[in-house]
Structures are given as C-alpha cells and as structure tokens.
Amino acid sequence: MVIDLPHGLQARPMQAADAARWAALLEAVEEVDRRDEHYDADDCAEELADPELDLERDTLLVLDADDRAVAYQAARLRSGPPLGPRLIVDAAVHPAHRRRGIGTALMAAVHRRADALGAAVVVRLSESGAGGIAFAERAGMRPVRWWSDLVRDLAVPVRPVPPPPGITVVPLGPPYAAVRWDEPLRRAHNSAFADHWGSAAVGPTAWAYQRTGSRSFRPGCSVAALTGDGSIAGYVMSYESAADTSRTGVRDLYVGTVGTLPAHRGRGIAGVLLGHVLRAAVEQGYATASLTVDAENPTGALGVYERAGFEPYRREVTYLRPGQSSSGGANRASASMDGTV
C-alpha cells in the first residue's frame, strides 16, 4: 500500500521483528485512549505470525527518523453476508503524532486496497471515542452495528443450572486435545454463527491458529455440551490476556465465544455452559469474567448473559464504508443497508 506522509516519516509493511516496537506503540495509545486493551510483545508476535494476515499487502507501519513506530494499520480480508467481501481494519496513531494527517493517509491507502478488491471497509470503535467516530464519518463511513461489552463480578456466587435431558457438559482441558476437538468445534462454530451478522466461516488453519492455538486460550475454562451420540450441541471458549493481568493486577476471563447449534436453541444450553465456565473461573482464581455481544443478536444472547449475572459497562460501534464498483459507485452486494446490518 502506497502512502503519502508528513516529512520525516516513512511507511513499510510490518515484519515479524516489529513485535516489540508495535507493543510499545499500543501501550502509548492505551495511556491516552483508555480502552482497557493491553498487549505485550508476545501478543504482537503472535499476530504478526498469523498465516491469514498478509503482512506485505495488508499492513503498514509508520516510523519516525529514529525508527520508532508512530502509527500502524492492519487489514484482514473476510467475506460473507450481508456485507460480502470486506477489509476489517485495525489501526492507531501515537498520541504525540495525531492531527498531522497520518490517519487520513492510512485510511486513503486502505480505501485504495479495498477498491481494488471490490471490498467494503469495516472498523470497530468505542462509542465514547468522539475523535475516532468523527474521523470515520469524515472518511465516508457510517454506523451499521452496535456491540455491548459486559462484565461479571465473580465474587457474586454462581448459581448452578442443570443441563437439559440428553446433554452432558465436558471440559475442553487441560490439556486441550486438538486432534479430538478442533474439527468438531470448528464445524459447530460455523453452524452456530451462520445466521449472525458479519460472521464468516472459519477455516481449519485460522481455527487452529487464532482460536485454540492462541497463547491466551484457556481450555480449563472452556466447555462443550454433548448429545447422547457425542455430537456438539453448544460450546464456550474462553481466553485470558497475560498483558491485561500484568498491567491491571486483575485476572479477567474473557468469554470469547458462546455458541449453540440451531437445532438445540431454546433449551437453556448456553446458560448451563456459562455456569460451568464461571464456576471454573472462580476455582482458578479469576476476579471477573467479561464478554462482548452483538446488541441485535438474533438468538437473544444478551438476556442469557444478563441472567448469568453479566452487566453492561461499555459499547462499541461498527462503521462501514461500502465496497466500490470499478466505476466508482457503491457495490450494492457489499453495502446492504436494509435493516439487517
């Protein structure tokens, strides 16, 4: 991606060796933006090694004359209804270098990349971040979806809920048996989320690297609900950020995915699984549990989480720039605004 920058700055694709400087940039951003997001060099190294992230084509790192990172951008190509192909963009500018046109240059570069692919551009922002919201709107983006971040105090007792008839709850570890679980879980996940907004089917490589192979995956606080024949009816996968724990001194279990297969919805399986996970978290010394839910989730997930004791504490919003056709007009297949987004 070509980029036009202020004097004294240069941009290049990110490299595996950039983990430490990327982590330092993210720490500086967090000091000002206060999004409760902490990353260390190991987290960044894991991201840079992701086989589905094309460093050469879809990342940029902006450096000053002393080779310090002052901004970055990473864009992941995804596809699926209702948006069609889209670039999911993650980017930030060091607070000391804001209002110099760097963010505008980064956004222009990703727009050119998206237009070449016929893809939409998607970013998720804090609803309270007025600067980021204003920037997205100036860049021609519009809000299309809202998300609620929820938290549960694990000092509050967890009420046990028995599973429905014919369902058995089993932990995923430790240790986690990838040969036993990876493919059944992946297929179950793709089925459970097929009707969720913006969801894209996850392939075997991405599943093994990003979901169960992640250093933050906690199989001891992850469970599956099995039917009598051993099929997966539902599952919960949880994670812990070592960087968050180190910086805050509080152990939080992030409930990354709660899925129930369509044929088993309405039986209370998600609530049963959450109860198991929360009790395991208490036993393992976590102080809180947190998760993120689509405010318009079609399965009524928000009510499930509230009954499990979760409370909202923050909201985020997804902004979209529709995909552009070769003639420069909006690609209708990539920009469905009929109320489903």
Phi, psi and omega in degrees: 000125178278144183214138180259115188240161174299159181303139177092356179245150176221156181234148176208165174298150177290154182229162179302329182284358184271004187304313184293316181290328175294317179298321178296320177296315180297324178295318179296321178295317181295326180302328182261315187280335175052057178263008181059040179236117182236138180222140175252180184298327179293321176300314182293322177298321178296318178297317183292337180268001181300122182295344180265002177257116180275096185300318185293320186264332192237018174225153174218140173235126180261127185240148174269186184295338179264013177068026176266142180285127179245349177193160176210163173208135175227136182231126180250128180277126176228163178212145179155160182290153001267004188268343187071207179293139178208151172261119177269115192255134173237125185203157176198154176240137178305135182307327181287349183242015180282161181064032175245004180090005182292313179299321178298318179295319178297316181295321178299321180295318181288330175296318178297319179297316180296318181296324178295331181267352187067034187249153171283166174242130184232133173226149175246130187231155173292133181297334181271356181274085186301322181296314180294321179297314181297320179297314180299319181290324175295332180276009176085019180262158180224149180288136181230344183202146179240150184227144178248129171268129183241153178222151176230129175282118183279359171287340176281127184305146179263122182279123179291141178234122181290148178288156177291162181305137177085001182246133176240135179260128180232142176285156178269002178162195354276160352283161177276127181263092185300321181297323180286319194252331192305306186289317175300320179294317180299314179296320178297318180298312181298325177289316183295327186254010182299330182258014180267141182301131174074001182283142177236143178302139181260128179277169183301318182295312180296320180299311184293328183272311188274330187261294186266344178266356180295143178296341181269353181295135181239088182297335179291344175242030178231142187218163174229147173258122183250144173277179182300331180266009177089003178285152180277125176261335180191168183198158172225132178238130188237159187217159175223131177269113178297325179294319177300312181299317180296318185280326186261337185076007181242128176274116178244132175265117179269117178277096190285323183214130172237115183232137172234129180293145186309321183292345184245009178290153180084007181253001179082015185294319181300317179296321177298313181295318178299320178301316177298315182295316182294321177293321176297321179296318177299313181299330183265008170091015177283146179267328181219164169231147181219163177197170178235136182227141173296124182298339179246029181308129186286350185260003181074030186297325183302318178297322177300315183290321178295321178293335178276001175100005178281146179230142180289143176224351182196153177233148175234161182225137176268128175253144185230135163251118183301153174296147182253138175283171180298339179272358177097354179272166180293136176278112187298325181294334182264358189225041181298119181237040188268016180099352178271354181242000000 
